[in-house]
Amino acid sequence: MAAFEYIAIDPKGRQHKGLLEADSPRQARQLLREKQWSPLEVKQAKAREERGSGGFSFGHGLSARDLALVTRQLATLVSAALPIEEALRAAAAQSTSQKIKSMLLAVRARVLEGHSLAASLKEYPSAFPELYRATVAAGEHAGHLGLVLDQLADYTEQRQQSRQKIQLALLYPVILMVASLTIVGFLLGYVVPDVVKVFVNTGQELPALTSGLIAVSDVVKSWGWLMLLGAIGGVMALRMALREEHLRRRWHGFILRVPLVGRLNRATNTARFASTLAILSRSGVPLVEALSIAAAVIANLRIRDKVIEAAQKVREGSSLTRALDATQEFPPMMLHMIASGEKSGELDQMLARTARNQENDLAAQVALLVGLFEPFMLVFMGAVVLVIVLAILLPILSLNQLVG
């Protein structure tokens, strides 16, 4: 059976849109007529997505939350010994999203045609990326699909929670910085000119601080809007330039050389790589294939290139620890734990543990930076206000001295 989207009118003249399963469009229309509905349009359902999203991003297919929910439902149903086609049908029936329902029924149609679940999911790479499909394929091959789907749901939820923690931690500092810059711009553009106009009209010689503040105020008032447009244009030009792979690779290399940002970027990418490699290894995916898939989730192209080289060394017979150590991108503690996992035969568990440690360290570093950023912005705002107040008070004191 396939899924069909329909538009039909009921006996009362109301229009209905929905999704139903049938062997053909003709049968779908017949099912609608049996409900005494007049079909206006019947077409085979296809999930709307854009192909080409890389790594473990859900792109225009499914959000991380939706994918985790669907995966959890499938894991529960498959673990209850329900056939995969029935599990897909039940998960589609429980979904309130028309897009998800259409996608699951389309995948079910492929499964009914004799394809494996992993091959059926390949039709929707934005919703089910390579990591997801490879893990499902390994679970199907080993005969423990329910367990693998549970692990995938856990992994997806953990990635989403980690991303949300970092975003929430950065939200307040960004708001504070924007508000501070807006206030400073308003003071320099509108408040300061009106105040210092009095001193300029007196014709007296102004202190250097006041003269400098007037010059900065004139620049902000005359060219502030152009500077803002220039900054926005610069950001847009940079984003367009980074679409070129060689420029993006050079930019990523530059980011790694920035003292603080580079360390955070390296920690983020290595933690993501380790957690991805852990779930692939735990699901039974061969190590060489798992390394190639896990490399795709690394956002920094310089680190990704080195991990791909490491995968080639492992394919040639090198140990994972020695290959990753040669990249000089992974912290020593992570390498020691991976080496311990290789020696003890518990590589997947050690990878998962080192990924958790790396993510905890990253969260602690972000929290520390956020904690330092808030007083820094307060000191910055205080210093700016102090300069403005001094620039205004100095001419007043000079006038008082002249009068005295």
DOKOLTI-94780 format. One line per 8 residues: number of its first residue (from 1); for each residue x negated, y, z negated of C-alpha. Coordinates in steps of 0.5 Angstrom, whole numbers. Example, Ala and Ser with C-alpha at 12.3 -4.5 7.8 and 13.67 -1.06 7.14 Angstrom:
2
1> -25/-9/-16 ~ -27/-2/-14 $
//
This chain:
404
1> 0/0/0 ~ -2/7/1 ~ 0/14/-2 ~ 4/19/2 ~ 6/26/0 ~ 13/28/2 ~ 18/34/2 ~ 25/32/2 $
9> 32/35/0 ~ 37/32/-5 ~ 44/32/-3 ~ 45/39/-7 ~ 40/42/-2 ~ 34/43/-7 ~ 27/41/-4 ~ 23/36/-8 $
17> 15/35/-7 ~ 12/29/-10 ~ 8/22/-8 ~ 10/15/-7 ~ 7/9/-5 ~ 9/5/1 ~ 6/1/7 ~ 7/6/12 $
25> 10/13/13 ~ 17/9/16 ~ 18/6/10 ~ 16/12/6 ~ 22/15/9 ~ 26/9/8 ~ 25/10/1 ~ 27/17/1 $
33> 33/16/4 ~ 35/10/-1 ~ 35/16/-6 ~ 40/20/-1 ~ 34/25/0 ~ 33/28/7 ~ 25/27/8 ~ 23/34/12 $
41> 15/32/12 ~ 12/25/10 ~ 4/25/11 ~ -1/20/8 ~ -4/23/1 ~ -11/25/1 ~ -15/28/-5 ~ -17/35/-3 $
49> -25/36/-4 ~ -31/39/-1 ~ -36/34/0 ~ -44/35/-1 ~ -44/36/-9 ~ -50/34/-12 ~ -52/31/-18 ~ -47/30/-24 $
57> -43/36/-22 ~ -36/35/-21 ~ -35/40/-16 ~ -29/41/-13 ~ -26/34/-14 ~ -25/33/-22 ~ -27/37/-28 ~ -31/33/-33 $
65> -25/33/-38 ~ -21/30/-32 ~ -26/25/-30 ~ -27/23/-38 ~ -19/22/-39 ~ -18/18/-32 ~ -25/14/-34 ~ -22/13/-41 $
73> -15/10/-39 ~ -18/6/-33 ~ -23/3/-39 ~ -17/1/-43 ~ -13/-2/-38 ~ -19/-6/-35 ~ -21/-8/-42 ~ -14/-11/-43 $
81> -15/-16/-37 ~ -10/-11/-32 ~ -13/-12/-25 ~ -16/-6/-22 ~ -11/-4/-17 ~ -5/-4/-23 ~ -10/0/-27 ~ -11/5/-22 $
89> -3/5/-21 ~ -2/6/-28 ~ -7/11/-29 ~ -4/15/-23 ~ 3/14/-26 ~ 0/17/-33 ~ -3/23/-29 ~ 1/30/-29 $
97> -4/33/-24 ~ -2/32/-17 ~ -9/32/-14 ~ -11/26/-19 ~ -5/22/-18 ~ -6/23/-10 ~ -14/21/-11 ~ -12/15/-15 $
105> -7/12/-11 ~ -11/13/-5 ~ -17/9/-8 ~ -12/4/-10 ~ -10/3/-3 ~ -17/2/-1 ~ -18/-3/-7 ~ -12/-7/-4 $
113> -15/-7/3 ~ -21/-11/0 ~ -26/-6/-2 ~ -29/-6/-9 ~ -28/0/-13 ~ -35/3/-13 ~ -34/3/-5 ~ -27/6/-6 $
121> -29/11/-10 ~ -35/13/-5 ~ -29/17/-1 ~ -29/22/-6 ~ -36/24/-8 ~ -35/31/-11 ~ -30/27/-16 ~ -34/21/-17 $
129> -42/23/-16 ~ -47/18/-14 ~ -49/16/-22 ~ -41/15/-23 ~ -41/10/-17 ~ -47/6/-18 ~ -45/5/-25 ~ -39/2/-23 $
137> -42/-2/-18 ~ -47/-5/-23 ~ -41/-6/-28 ~ -37/-10/-22 ~ -43/-14/-21 ~ -44/-16/-28 ~ -37/-17/-29 ~ -36/-12/-35 $
145> -33/-6/-32 ~ -29/-4/-38 ~ -35/-4/-42 ~ -39/0/-37 ~ -32/5/-36 ~ -32/6/-43 ~ -40/8/-43 ~ -38/13/-37 $
153> -33/16/-41 ~ -37/17/-47 ~ -43/20/-43 ~ -38/25/-39 ~ -35/27/-45 ~ -42/28/-49 ~ -44/32/-43 ~ -38/37/-43 $
161> -39/38/-50 ~ -46/40/-50 ~ -45/45/-44 ~ -39/48/-48 ~ -44/49/-54 ~ -49/52/-50 ~ -44/57/-47 ~ -40/59/-53 $
169> -47/60/-56 ~ -49/65/-51 ~ -42/68/-50 ~ -43/73/-56 ~ -50/75/-54 ~ -48/77/-47 ~ -42/81/-49 ~ -46/85/-54 $
177> -51/86/-49 ~ -46/89/-44 ~ -42/93/-49 ~ -49/96/-51 ~ -51/98/-44 ~ -44/101/-43 ~ -44/105/-49 ~ -52/108/-48 $
185> -50/109/-40 ~ -43/113/-43 ~ -47/117/-48 ~ -53/119/-43 ~ -48/120/-37 ~ -42/124/-41 ~ -44/126/-48 ~ -51/128/-48 $
193> -50/133/-42 ~ -45/137/-45 ~ -49/137/-52 ~ -55/140/-49 ~ -52/145/-44 ~ -52/149/-50 ~ -59/149/-51 ~ -61/150/-44 $
201> -57/156/-43 ~ -61/159/-49 ~ -67/159/-44 ~ -72/157/-50 ~ -77/152/-49 ~ -74/145/-50 ~ -78/140/-54 ~ -81/134/-50 $
209> -76/129/-53 ~ -70/133/-51 ~ -73/135/-44 ~ -74/127/-43 ~ -67/126/-45 ~ -64/131/-40 ~ -68/128/-34 ~ -66/121/-36 $
217> -59/124/-37 ~ -59/127/-30 ~ -61/121/-27 ~ -56/116/-30 ~ -50/121/-28 ~ -53/122/-21 ~ -55/116/-19 ~ -52/111/-24 $
225> -47/108/-20 ~ -52/107/-14 ~ -56/103/-19 ~ -51/99/-21 ~ -49/97/-14 ~ -56/96/-13 ~ -57/91/-19 ~ -51/88/-16 $
233> -53/87/-9 ~ -60/85/-12 ~ -57/79/-15 ~ -52/77/-9 ~ -59/78/-5 ~ -62/73/-9 ~ -57/68/-9 ~ -57/68/-2 $
241> -64/67/-1 ~ -64/61/-6 ~ -60/58/-1 ~ -66/56/3 ~ -69/50/0 ~ -77/53/0 ~ -75/59/-3 ~ -71/56/-9 $
249> -77/51/-10 ~ -81/57/-11 ~ -76/60/-16 ~ -75/54/-20 ~ -83/54/-20 ~ -83/61/-23 ~ -78/60/-28 ~ -82/54/-31 $
257> -88/59/-32 ~ -84/64/-36 ~ -86/63/-43 ~ -79/62/-47 ~ -74/61/-41 ~ -79/55/-38 ~ -79/51/-44 ~ -72/51/-45 $
265> -71/50/-37 ~ -75/44/-38 ~ -72/41/-44 ~ -65/42/-41 ~ -67/38/-35 ~ -71/32/-38 ~ -66/31/-43 ~ -61/31/-38 $
273> -65/26/-34 ~ -66/21/-40 ~ -59/21/-42 ~ -57/19/-34 ~ -63/14/-34 ~ -60/11/-41 ~ -53/10/-38 ~ -55/7/-32 $
281> -60/2/-35 ~ -55/0/-40 ~ -50/-1/-34 ~ -55/-6/-31 ~ -58/-2/-25 ~ -65/-3/-23 ~ -70/1/-26 ~ -72/4/-19 $
289> -65/5/-17 ~ -64/8/-23 ~ -70/13/-23 ~ -68/15/-16 ~ -60/17/-18 ~ -63/20/-25 ~ -67/25/-21 ~ -61/27/-17 $
297> -58/30/-24 ~ -65/35/-25 ~ -63/42/-23 ~ -70/44/-22 ~ -73/42/-16 ~ -80/42/-18 ~ -79/37/-24 ~ -74/33/-19 $
305> -80/33/-14 ~ -85/30/-19 ~ -79/25/-22 ~ -78/22/-15 ~ -86/21/-14 ~ -86/18/-21 ~ -80/13/-18 ~ -85/11/-12 $
313> -90/10/-17 ~ -86/5/-21 ~ -84/2/-15 ~ -91/1/-13 ~ -92/-3/-20 ~ -93/3/-25 ~ -90/3/-32 ~ -85/8/-33 $
321> -89/12/-39 ~ -95/12/-34 ~ -91/15/-28 ~ -87/20/-33 ~ -94/22/-36 ~ -97/24/-30 ~ -91/29/-28 ~ -94/33/-34 $
329> -86/35/-35 ~ -84/31/-41 ~ -85/32/-48 ~ -90/27/-52 ~ -85/25/-57 ~ -80/23/-51 ~ -86/19/-47 ~ -88/15/-54 $
337> -81/13/-55 ~ -80/11/-48 ~ -87/7/-49 ~ -84/4/-55 ~ -78/2/-51 ~ -81/-1/-45 ~ -86/-5/-50 ~ -80/-8/-54 $
345> -75/-9/-49 ~ -70/-4/-51 ~ -71/2/-46 ~ -64/4/-45 ~ -63/5/-53 ~ -70/9/-53 ~ -68/13/-47 ~ -61/14/-51 $
353> -64/16/-57 ~ -70/21/-54 ~ -64/24/-50 ~ -60/26/-56 ~ -66/28/-60 ~ -68/33/-54 ~ -61/35/-54 ~ -61/37/-61 $
361> -68/40/-61 ~ -65/44/-55 ~ -59/46/-59 ~ -63/48/-65 ~ -67/53/-60 ~ -61/56/-57 ~ -58/57/-64 ~ -65/60/-66 $
369> -65/65/-60 ~ -58/67/-61 ~ -59/69/-68 ~ -65/73/-66 ~ -62/76/-61 ~ -56/79/-65 ~ -61/83/-69 ~ -65/85/-64 $
377> -59/88/-60 ~ -57/92/-66 ~ -64/95/-67 ~ -64/97/-60 ~ -58/101/-60 ~ -60/104/-67 ~ -67/106/-63 ~ -63/109/-58 $
385> -58/113/-62 ~ -64/115/-66 ~ -67/118/-60 ~ -61/122/-58 ~ -60/125/-65 ~ -67/127/-65 ~ -67/130/-58 ~ -61/134/-60 $
393> -63/136/-67 ~ -70/138/-65 ~ -67/144/-61 ~ -63/146/-67 ~ -69/146/-72 ~ -73/150/-67 ~ -67/156/-67 ~ -66/156/-74 $
401> -74/157/-75 ~ -73/163/-70 ~ -68/166/-74 ~ -71/165/-80 $
//
